Amino acid sequence: MVDIVVNFDTLHQLYRAYMPFIQPAGLFVASTEAHYLGQELNIAYQLPGSTTKYEFKGVVVWINPLGASGGRPAGVGVKIVSDASTHKHHIENLLSRQLASSDLTCTM
C-alpha cells in the first residue's frame, strides 16, 4: 500500500526535495497531513521525464509543520530504508547529469 505519491515534474523540484545529508538517502515530501518522527511510510515517486513509478519504504526523520518559520513548505523528510542504494543512484545520476551539462539554478 502506498501512503504518499510524489511526482517530480522538474529537475528543480527533485533537486530541492533530495536530502543527501540523510544517510543513506532521503527525500522531502510536501504534505499537509500530520506525521510523526519514526513513522513508517510507503512512498511512490516519479522522476522528471520518466513514466516509471519507483516505490520505497521510508521513515520520517524530519518534519516541517504547517506555518513553519521562514516560509518553509509543510512536509516531511523521509529516510529511504528499502533498496536505498538503487533509489539514491537513480536520483543522483539524474541530478549529476544535469549539473554537469548546465547551471542547475539557471535552467531549473
C-alpha positions in Angstrom: 0.0 0.0 0.0 1.4 3.4 -1.0 0.8 6.2 1.6 2.1 9.1 -0.5 2.6 9.6 -4.2 5.1 12.3 -5.4 5.5 13.4 -9.0 8.7 15.4 -9.6 7.7 17.4 -12.8 11.0 19.2 -13.0 14.6 18.7 -12.0 14.4 21.8 -9.9 11.7 20.1 -7.8 13.8 17.0 -7.4 16.9 19.0 -6.5 15.0 20.8 -3.8 13.5 17.6 -2.4 16.6 15.5 -2.4 18.2 15.2 1.1 21.7 13.8 0.6 22.6 14.6 4.2 20.2 11.8 5.3 22.1 8.6 5.1 21.9 6.6 3.0 19.4 8.9 1.2 16.3 10.9 1.8 13.5 12.9 0.1 11.5 15.8 1.4 7.8 15.2 0.7 5.4 18.2 0.8 2.4 17.2 2.8 -0.2 19.0 4.9 -1.1 15.7 6.7 0.1 15.1 10.2 3.1 12.8 10.5 5.3 11.9 13.4 9.0 11.2 13.8 9.7 7.5 13.3 6.5 6.9 11.3 7.0 4.3 8.5 5.6 5.4 5.1 5.4 3.8 1.7 6.3 6.4 -0.9 5.8 6.2 -4.7 7.6 8.8 -6.8 8.1 9.6 -10.5 11.3 11.3 -11.7 11.2 14.1 -14.3 10.9 12.9 -17.9 10.1 9.3 -16.8 6.9 7.3 -16.8 8.3 4.8 -14.3 7.0 4.9 -10.7 9.5 3.9 -8.1 8.5 2.8 -4.6 10.3 2.6 -1.3 9.6 2.2 2.4 10.8 5.1 4.5 10.9 6.5 7.9 10.0 10.1 8.8 13.2 11.8 10.2 12.3 15.5 9.6 9.1 17.5 10.0 8.2 21.0 8.7 4.8 21.7 10.3 2.2 23.9 8.7 3.2 27.5 9.3 6.9 26.7 9.7 9.2 29.8 10.0 10.9 31.2 7.0 8.1 30.3 4.7 9.3 26.7 4.5 6.7 24.3 3.0 4.9 21.9 5.2 6.0 18.3 4.8 8.3 15.6 6.0 11.9 14.4 5.3 11.8 10.6 4.7 14.8 8.4 5.1 14.8 5.8 2.3 15.2 2.4 4.0 14.3 -0.2 1.3 16.7 -0.6 -1.6 18.2 2.8 -0.7 21.3 2.5 -2.9 19.1 2.0 -6.0 16.9 5.0 -5.3 20.0 7.1 -4.5 21.6 6.0 -7.7 18.6 7.0 -9.9 18.2 10.4 -8.2 21.9 11.3 -8.1 22.5 10.1 -11.6 19.7 12.3 -13.0 20.8 15.3 -11.0 24.6 14.9 -11.7 24.0 14.7 -15.5 22.1 18.0 -15.3 24.7 19.6 -13.1 27.4 18.6 -15.5 25.6 20.0 -18.5 24.5 23.3 -17.1 23.9 25.5 -14.1 21.1 24.0 -12.1 20.0 27.3 -10.6 19.6 28.9 -14.1 17.9 26.1 -16.0 15.5 24.8 -13.5 
